[in-house]
């Protein structure tokens, strides 16, 4: 579990395709003495498992599913990525709850300077927009951002200078692909409501349907008798 508060960025030093996906290796300023094999680290908003630790590098195996659902498959050596270690129970939740399970890939639509800050607008798949609400939260490449100006295919975020500088956003340009994770609470609520409505409808229809079956059953012998005359 993560918070969307990026600790540092890393630079890819190797991208190797494998039979089951890919292996990414990156340099990072994280204190690697505190990192363990098997630990979960969020890379561009994607929860990955540490598979090797070098002097200044970390390596991660990326599944085929992660390559399909994220922008990790389009990364190349030299690209920078956002890096965040998983939360400890005692940590402050400065952003919002981020699972590292990317829902889809969006695109930078526009970047407009506003003083020292920036107004970013992102284009997203329509099936994700229903989970975005005005002043709600979203993770873009793992960065916890506040949403506004929501439409069926776009949303905007105000980026302060600090966030712009310490994340990969300062390297983004219109047309770039970004990982999108919507607020998981919205997805859970939608699932609970759908199941509850489906159950209620099934219960409401059980009685009338049974009565209809009984009525049809009583009519069937009459049809047979009519045919025998």
N, C-alpha and C positions, 0 to 999 in steps of 0.2 A: 504494500500500500504506500502511496506517495501523496505529496501535497501540492505539486505543481510549482514549487519554489525551486528554481534551477540553482544547483550548487556551483556548477562550473560548466564549461564546454570542453569537448574533446575533439581531436582531429584524427580521422581515419588514416591508418598507415597500411592496412591490408584488407582486401575484400576477396574472399575465396569462395567460389561456388562449390557446393558439395552435393552428394546424391540426395540429401534430404532437405536442402535449403542453402544456407551460406554460413560462413564464419567471418565475423567482423573483428578487427583488432584496431584499437585506438590508443592514442596517448592522452593522458589526463593528469591534472594537477591534484586529483584526489589523494589523500594520504593512504597509499596502497597497503601500508602495514596494517591498516584497520579493515581492509577488505578480505573476505574469505572466499574460497572456491565454493560455488553453489549459491552464493549470495545473489539476491535480486537487485538489479540496478535499472533505472529507467533511462532509456536512450531514445531521444526524440519522442518521448511519450509512450514508448513501447517497453513493457517489462521484459527484461532479458536476464538470463542466468550467466554468471561469471564462470567460464570454463578454463581460463588460464590467466595467470598473473605474472607479468614481467617486471622489470625494474621500474619502468615508467608507463607500462601498457597494460591494458585489459583486453581479453578476448571473449567473445560471446558467440554461441551457436544460435542461428536464426532459422526457425522452421519455415517450411513452404507456405503455411497458412499466414504467418507473420509477414512474409514477403508479399503475399497477395493483398493483404489488408492494410499495409502501411507504405510509407515512402522509403523504407529501408532498402528495398530492392533496387532503387534508382541511385543509391549513394555510390560515390567513387572515392578512391584514395585522394586525400587532401581536403575532403568535405568536413565541415565542422558539425558537431551534433550537441544537443543539450544533454546534460548528465545530472541525474539526481539519485542519491541512495535512498533505500526504503526507510520509512518512518520507524522510529522507536516509540514504544507506548508513552514515554515521558515527553516526547517532542511536542512543541506547539504546532497547531495546524494553521499555519499562516495563510495558506491558499484555500483549497477545498479538497475533498477526498477524491483522489485519482487512482484508478486501479492499474493503469498501464496496459489495459486491454483496448486497443484502438478500435473505434467503431467504423472508421472509413477515412478516405483521403479527400481533403478539400484543396482549394487553390487560392493563392493570394490574388484578389481581384484588383485592389488599388491600395496605394500608400500615400496619404496626404499629410504633410507637415502641419502641425498646429502649435506654433511657438517652438519650444524645445521638445515637445511631445509629437506623437504621430497618431493619425487615425488610420487603422488598418481595416479593410473590408475583405472578408473571405467568402468565397463561393463554396457551397456544400451540396451534397446529394439531397434531394427533397425528402427522402425517408428519414433523414437525421434532423431536419429543421423543426419537427414537431416537439423535439425534446429541449429546444432552446426557448427561454423565456426572458423577457426584458429584465435586465439587471441580475440575471442568473449567471452561472459559472460554466465555463467550457475549458478544456485543455487543448491547446494548439501546439503541436510538437512538444507536448509535455509541460507547457507553460500555463499556469492557472490565470485565466483572464475573465474579465467581466463583460457580459454580452449586452449589446443594445442595438436598436434599429434592426430587429429581426424581421426577415421576410421569408417566404417559402424556399428561397434558394440562396440567401445571403445573410450575413450578420456582420456587425462592426465591433471593434474593440479599441479603446484608447490606450496607447502604450506610452508609459512615462519614460524619461531618458534612461533611468537606471535599468529597467527591464530591457529596453532596446539595446543597451550596451553589453549587459552581462549574458545575454542569450544569443541565439543564432538569428534573431529577428533583424538585426542590423545588416545581415547579409541577404535577406530576402528581397525579392523583387516581384512585380506582378507576373503571374503565370507559374510561379513556383508551387510545388505540391507540399502540403503540410498534413500531418496526422491530426485527426480530430477524435477526441473522446468526449462524448456528452456526459452530463451528470447522471451517474448510475441510479440515483434515487428515482429519477423520472421514469427510467425503464422498469424498475421494480414496481412502481405504482401502476404503470400502464398494464403490466402483466397481471397484477392482483385484481385490478378492475375488470380486465377482460375475462379472467377466470370466474370472477364473481358474477358478472353479467351472464356469461354462458351457462353457469350453474343455475341461476335464477330462472332463465328462460326455459331450460330443460325441465325444471320442476314445475313451472307454470303450465307447460304444454303436456306434461305427462298425463294428467287427468283427461283433458279434452281428446287427446289422441287415442287413449284407451277406449273412451266412449265411442269414438268414430269407428274403431276396430270392431267393437261389439255390435254396432249398428250394421256394419258391412257384413259381419258374420251372420246376422239374423236375416239379411236380405238374400244371401246366396242360395238357401234352399228354395225360396220362392221362385228364383230364376230357373232352377232345375225343374220345378213342378210345371212352370209355364211352358218350358220347352217340351215336356212330355205330352202335352195335350194335343 
